[in-house]
C-alpha cells in the first residue's frame, strides 16, 4: 500500500500558540510520514498569508472558493491511501485545500482526515472532504489535534493510525 499526505500548514502567529517557525499541521504531517513512509505534498498559497493571526483568518475567509496555489497535483493514481491534513479555517480545511483536491481522481482510494485546531475539532472537514473526494472511502473517524499539542502528538497519531 502506498500512501500520500496532502497538507496545508502555516507558520507565523497561530491561535493560542503564538509565533512558530513551523506550522502545527506540518509537524503532525511529519509524524504521519515517519510512521507510514508516505510521500508528502505541501499545498502552498500563491500569495502567502499575513504573519499575524487575525489578518490571516480574514484573508482566508476572502479566499473561500478562490484560493490559488503554487503547485497542483495532477495524478494520485499511484496511491492507495491519501491523508488530507489542514488547520481548521472557518469551519473546515484551509481554502487552498479545496483548490488542491479539486479535479483529482479519488476513485477507489482510502482517505483519512487530520485537522489541527484550538477548539473546533474536525469541524466540517470530514464531510467537506467526502464531498470533494468523490469515489473515495473517507474514514469517518478523522483525527483532531490541538495545535498547542502538535509537538507532543506523535503517540496520539501512532494510536490513530
N, C-alpha and C positions, 0 to 999 in steps of 0.2 A: 504494500500500500504506500503510495507516495502522497505527501501532504504539502499544502501551500498555506502560508499565513499572509493574508491581505490585511494590512493595518494602517490606521491613521493615528498619529501621535503628535503632540505639540509640547515643546519645552516652554521656557519663559514662565510667566506667572500663572499658576494653577490655583483653582479654588481650594482653600483650606491647606494648601501645601506651601505656598509662596513661590519664589523663583526657583526653577530647577533647570539643570543643564540637559537632561534627557527626559522626554515625556514619559508619563506613567504607563501608557499603553505600550510604548516601545520596550520598557523594562519587562512587562509581563509577556510581550511577544517573544522576547529573547529567552525567557524561561520555557515557553512552549517549544521554541526551536531546539533548545538544549535537550528537552525531554523527548521530543519526537523525531528530530532530524529533519523537520520540514524546511522547505525553501521559504524565503521571505520576500515580500514585495511591499515597500512603504509607499503609501499614497501621499503625495505632496501637492499642496495647492500651488497654482501658478503664481498667485500673489500671496506671500506669507501673511499670516495673521499678525496683528499688533502684539507687542510683548505683554501689555497689561491685560489682565483677565476680562475686565468689564468691556473694554473696546473689542476684544476678541469675540466675545459671545454675541455682541451686537453685529459684528461683521458676519459671523456665522449665520445669524438669523436672515440677513440680507442675501446670503449665498444659497439658501434653500431653493432647490430646483435649478440652480445655475452656478455650479462651483467648478470652474475649470481646474484641471490638474496637469502637472508637468509631464507625466508619462502615464499611458494606459496599457494595461494588459490586453492582448488580443486573443490569446488562446490559453485555456486552462485544461485542455484535453489530457495532458499527461498526469493529472492529479485525481486521486480518488476522494480525498478529504480536503476541504477548504475551511480554514479558521478565519472568521471575519471578526476583526477587533477594532474597537474605537472607543474614545471617550463619549459620554452622553452629552450631546448638544441639543437643546430644545426638544427633549423627549425621545431622542433616537440617536443614531450614529451621526458623525460629522457629515455635513453636506457633501464633502468631497468623496465620501464612500459611495454615495449613490452614483456619482459620475464614474467611479472606478468599476462598479459592479454592473452597470447598465450595459447590455449587449453581450455579456459573456454567456456561454452555454453551460448551464449548471445541470443539464440532464444527467441523471444517474449519480450525481455527486452527493457526498455527505457533507453538510455544512454545520459547523459548530461556532457558536457566537460567544464572544467575551467582551464585556464592557469594563471600562474604568469610570468611576463616578465618585461623588461625595455625598450620596444620599438618595439618588434616584434609581439605584439598582440597574436592572436591564432596561427599565422604562419600556418603550415600544420597539426596542431594537429587534427582538426576535421576530415579531410579527412583520415588521418592515423588511427584514432580511428575507423572510418567507415570501413576501410579495415580489421582491425583485429577483430572487434566485429561483425562477420557475424551473420545475423539473427536478429540483434537489430535495433530498430528505434533510430537512432542517431540524436539528436536535432541539427539542423544546426546553431542555434543561441547560440553558446557557449559564455562563459563569460571570458574576458581577464582582468586581474587586474594587474596594475603595482606593482611590488614588493615593491617599495618605498611607496606605498599607502595601502599595505596589512592590516596594523594595523587599518586603518580607513575605511575599505571597507565593514563593516557589512551592512550598509544601501543599498549599491550597490548590495550586494549578495541577500538581502531580496527582493529588487525590481525584480531582475532577476528570483528568484525562483517563 
